[in-house]
Amino acid sequence: YQRRVRGSCRSMPAHEDPETQKSQPKSQQDQSLLQQGCGVWVKIGEEWRQGVILKTFLPEEKKNDDEAQVDVSVLPSDVSFQQQQHLQQLESFSETIRCNKKDLFPRNPQIQEGVDDLTELSYLHEPAILYNLKIRYLLDLIYTFTAEILIAVNPYRHIAGLYGKDMIQAYCGQPIGHLSPHVNAISEHAYRSLFREKQNQSILVSGESGAGKTETTKFVLQYFVAMVSKIPTHSSSTSSTSSFSNFSIEDKVLSSTPILEAFGNAKTQFNDNSSRFGKFIQIFFDNQKQQTIFGAELQTYLLEKSRIINPQINERNY
């Protein structure tokens, strides 16, 4: 926690008064940094674009600095990520626009681009968050921390080495934040806290359709099973002659999710196999028997019943 607080601090320009900064709202502090030559974010339509302030002026009829206008030289929106890194070194870009100063957001230093934890950014606002996630996504780094919150961007493809035995072993016993952001870090933190603090732990997985909630839940369950089974990962291969009653509790927990998907999944515009219901899963651990799983309970709720009679365009029923 102390490391994160230090990482979120920024250096203060010499002309800024610390006492004045304390008395000002955060938005006003950021606005005071928007001077000529500063890197900024400006929203054009629905898109955030990078730019540099060329000139700041206050019309005669305006008396408040919040009403000042600026000329911004804006980076073209159709350049690639690699080209952006090169164009950032130039003094001017291909397009100049005039906008209100209050609509601009300061850009973070280039050294902070792609950080593991968003709390390490000097300026934490919408364009900074989206840009940092984009940079990491283009590098196949789909996980990002915000303190103890994990943000996952669905890659919609397989990324070699991201899951499996080695990754489970790597995060086993490691405090959250010591390794790169990963769903295993959240699972490990919850698992160790359960026995260390002797209190129930909760993991909330949320997101839009197609964000990867169901798959993320599977990875969390697999991690718990691996911890109590003393093996790195769950093996899905079983004998065809084995009855379900011979399965362990861990096997039954992992096998229950596909059954529910068969009844409550449907096609949406973003996902051909989207879970249209919520799941509340409880895993019960036995602290007296080497922290093993002795039971589980799964409740479903919020089934999207409107889909039965009124599916949307390009979507399907159950």
RAJO-V69473 format. One record per helix or strand of 2 or more residues. SS is the DSSP state (a for helix, b for strand). FROM is the first residue (numbers start at 1). TO is the last residue. If there is no record, write none. Layout:
# RAJO-V69473
{{SS & FROM & TO} {SS & FROM & TO}}
This chain:
# RAJO-V69473
{{a & 2 & 8} {a & 18 & 23} {a & 26 & 32} {b & 39 & 44} {b & 47 & 57} {a & 65 & 67} {b & 69 & 74} {a & 81 & 87} {b & 95 & 100} {a & 101 & 103} {b & 105 & 106} {a & 110 & 112} {a & 118 & 120} {a & 126 & 138} {b & 143 & 146} {b & 149 & 152} {a & 165 & 171} {a & 183 & 197} {a & 213 & 229} {a & 244 & 246} {a & 249 & 264} {b & 265 & 266} {b & 274 & 275} {b & 278 & 286} {b & 292 & 301} {a & 306 & 309}}
